[in-house]
Amino acid sequence: GLLVLVLVRKPRWFLPALAGGAVAIGLWAVSGRLLVETQARPFWRKMLNPFGQESFSNRARVDLALSGFRMIYARPLGVGPGNVLEALPEFKVVDPGLWGGKWAQSRYGHLHNDALQTAAERGLLGLVSWLWLVAVLTTNLYRRARSGNPLSRGVLAAAVMFLVCGLTEYTLGDSEVAMVFWFLGGLDTQDSCHVVAT
């Protein structure tokens, strides 16, 4: 979100900000490696080895994505809204790794990814429709943010954060979160309609 604000306000600062972020992440990883050797072991082991023994939820997200792809391939028209929980056992991948037994017993109601969940529930046409809606919204926000509208800048940053979070979580399934996202998008759209009308 912050990188989007930098890109909108000061485009020439974007690459230095991106490089600074990469350096910060690198320093964070190195300091984490040192801390693993000293104190906060479980936390840093999980951060530096995302698919290790402490990270069932990370591995489950990969398995859910693979299962989601299988579901979409088998049912390109979707399984229907809210039916992923019932359909998932049929398409679950077999995880031969450390978490195989726990994964086989697990029950997930969603695929932990907005695009996969939309495609699995509503089919490929539903996915294309959702992607088109998001593309139109973010393009309009970007255009208005570049023109100096502070509301559009904030909403664009929030939209990018919402979409990035949707890569590993089903944010559209959290009604409180999704309602804020669509409300802000509608607020900016209403603001742009008001500007055109006056």
N, C-alpha and C positions, 0 to 999 in steps of 0.2 A: 504494500500500500504506500509506504513512504517513497519507494523508488518511482511509483507512478506519479506521485506529487512532484518529485524532482523532475521527472520527464516532462510534465505539463508546464511547470513554472520556469524551470531553467534547463532546457534540453542539453546545453553544453556541459552541464554538471553531471549528467546521467552516467557516463562512463566512469568518471572518477568516483562517484558514489557507489557504483556497482563494484569497482575494484576495491574500494574501502570495505564494502560488505564482505567480499571474498576473503580479504585479509583478516577481518574480524572473525569470520567463521573458522579460518585456519588457526588463528591464535586460540580460539575457543576449543578446538579439537586437540591441539597440543597441550593446553593447560588441563584438559580433561584426561588426557593420557597420563599426565603426571599425577593427577589426583587419584587415578585408578590405583596407582602404586602406593598411595599413602592412605587416604581416608574414605571418601564417599564412593566406595566400590560398586554397590549395586546400581546406583543411578548412572554412573559413568560407563559401567560395563554395558548397560542397556543402550546408552546414547552412542557408544562407539561400536557396538556390535548389535545392530538393530534386529537381527534374526537369531540371537543367542538364546540361552535358557530363560532369561528374564523377560523375553519379548514375545509372548504368545500372540498378543493383539496385533503386532506388526506382521507376523507370519500369517495370521488369520486374514488380514486384509489382502495379502497377495493371493491366498487361496480363494477368497471371496471374489476377487477380480477374475481369476481363471474360471471359477464356477459361473460367474456372470457372463463371460464370453461364451461359454458352452450353452448357457440358457438362451442367449440372444441368437446364437447360430441355429439352435434347434427350433426356436419360436421367434422368428423375426417380426411377427405382429405383436409380440409381448404376451405376458402371462396375465395381465390385467392389474389395475391399481390395487396395491395392498396384498398381492398374492405371492410375493417373493418368498415369504416364510414357508408357505405350503409347497412351492415349486422347487425350492433350493435343494432338498435332499435328493431329488432325482438327478440333479446336475452337479452335485458336489464332487470336486476333484479329490483324489486319494492323495493324502500327504504322507509319504513314507518316512518323513523326518522325525525329529524328536517329539513333536507335538501331534503325531498321527492319531493317537488314541483320544486325546483331548479334542482335537479338531473333529473327529468322527462323531463325538457326542454333543458337540456344540450346536446351538440353535440361534441363527441370526435372522432378524426380520428385515434387514436391508443389506445392501452390498458395499456400504462404506465408500461410495463414489457417486456423485450426482449424475454424471453422464451414463454410467453403467446402469444405475437404478432406473433412470428414465427410459433407457432403451429396453431394459428387461421388462418393465411394467407396461410401458405404452408402445413398445415396438420401435423400429427404426424411423418410422414416420414421426412418431412422438419425439424422438431424439432430435431429428432434423428441425422440427418446429421449435423445440426448446433452444437449440443452438442458434437458430435464426433470431429468436426473441432476444436472447442474451447479446448476440452480435449487434443488433439494432440499438439496444439500450446502451451498451458500452461505447459504440461508435458515436452516438449522439452525445453521451456524457463527455467523451474525449473532445469532441468538437467544441462543445460549450465550455469545457474547462480550459481549453486553449485560448478561448476568447476572453478569459478572465473572470468567469462566473465562480465565486467562492463556493456556492452550494454544489455546483457540478463537480468541483474539485474534490470536495469531501465525499460526495456520493460515489464518484469514480474510484477513489481510494477504498471505500467500503465495499464496493462491488468487486474489485480485484481481490480483496482479502476474502470475501465470501466465496468467490470462485476457486481461489487457491485452496481454501479450507475444504471445499467440495471435492478435491482430489483424493482425500483420505477419509472423508466423513460424508454422510448423507445429510447435508445441511438443509436441503429442501424438505426433509422429513421432520425437522425441528420447527414446529409452527411459529414459535416465538422469533426464531432467527430469520426464517423465510419471510415472515410478515414484515419485519423491519426492512429487509432487503427490497421487497416489492413496494413497500410504502415509500422508501427513499427514492426508488426509481420513478414511482408515480408522482412524487412531489417535484422532482426535477422536470418531469415531462409536463406537469401542470405549469410550472414556472416558465418553461419554454413556450407553452401555448399562450400564457399571459403576456410575455414579451412580444410575441408575434401579433397578438390582438391589439396592443397599444400603439 
